[in-house]
Amino acid sequence: MHRDDRVTTEPGDSPVTSVPDDYAPADAGHWFELTESRDTGRKLFFWDVVLDDRGLVPTGDVDTAVADLPVVLFVHGNPECSYAYRKVVRSLRERALAGDLATPVRLVALDHIGFGLSSTAIYEAVPMDHAENLHELVTALDLRDVTLVVHDWGGPAGMGALLREPDRVTGLVACNTTVFPMPFVGPTFDDYPIDWLPWADFPRVTPDRLWPAVGSYAVFRRPAGEYRVLLELLFYLARVEGFGWFPDHEAAARRVYYEQFEDPWNTAASKRLVRQTRYWGHGNTFECSRLGTRNTAPFYRDIHRTIGPEWGPAGREIDVELVFGGWDPLAKNAVLDQWAEALPQAEGHMEVLEGVSHFVEEERPERVARAVRDAGGF
């Protein structure tokens, strides 16, 4: 397979040092040097494999024409990285090894700048910036017949990137995300998970030095009353910061999510994304200390203008699967109705899992994997 000269095995300057053995499939990790965005010179980490009856095979070790294979592209949100999809990929691999695979498929996942093994951030990046970087990677790898899998801020980042060339996409799996203006009815990120300390305000009250611990806690937070959530967070902060303790369950992932924010600009960028939850899908104007005044509204307007005509019944009518954890403002009916209005083919393909949090790919990876298979047709 032809390899773009921007692809390298030389890493960027990620602060993550505790890299689990299963962070990426063996011999499949690469870095992509950006040349066309504000992040020019920074490096995106990505991995690229073929899933077949042997399991996960690096694309360089495959004899068949990789460019002709359907693609699943995993796009993460905040405060995660590509490692958030490890259980989903494991489930897909187990199915393939069991002989339950209609056709080989190419799997690609990346870390946004400021997350995981990618280069550190140099400004307060938001989804429109990550979309620009992702588009550059997608075109360099020439990914086609793509089933786009998105979670959290990966929704606007992934769809914002792929709607620039909508014909590349044949399927969409959306998990606890939206690209539409967040309705101001029912729960919002101004009263969730604690009505007097909402998620959108966490950056304001959390010192930067504690943000790594907050990030590594948030991904594994489970449904609970607001006072229990707060007490569990305080207990977690005390043990992590005081004793360097991570619970045995998912300790490797928690270390990754912690260490990625041991950089001041990674922390600043992650905090900015949390502040943006108040304006999810609406867009807003904010001040970045490095870039000055920024406006995200045109980015969302472009998505609103194109998503239905390009991917709905009047366009390609791509396959759509929605799997949402129910303990989340993004899972309310008003948000689901927006999805159904823009992409009517999603009707009958939406499931809200009660008792599951925002991070559905951590809690119900088998269900997400099934949605990936259904949308991708394999």
Buried (B, 14 or more C-beta within 10 A) or exposed (E): EEEBEBBBEEBBEBBBEEBBEBBBBEEBBBBBBBEEBBBEEBBBBBBBBBBBEEBBBBBBEBEEEBBEBBBBBBBBBBBBBBBBBBBBBBBBBEBBBEEEBEEBBBBBBBBBBBBBBBBBBBBBBBBBBBBBBBBBBBBBBEBBBBBBBBBBBBBBBBBBBBBBBBEBBBBBBBBBBBBBBBBEEEBBBBBBBBEEBBBBBBBEEBEEEBBBBBBBBBBBBBBBEBEEBBEBBEEBBEBBEEEEEBEEEBBBBBBBBBBBBBBEBBBBBBBBBBBBBBBBBBBBEBEBEEBEEBEBEEBBEBBBEBBBEBBBEEBBBBBBBBBBBBBBBBBBEEBBEBBBEBBBBBEEBBBBBEEBBBBBBBBBBBBBBBBBBBBBBB
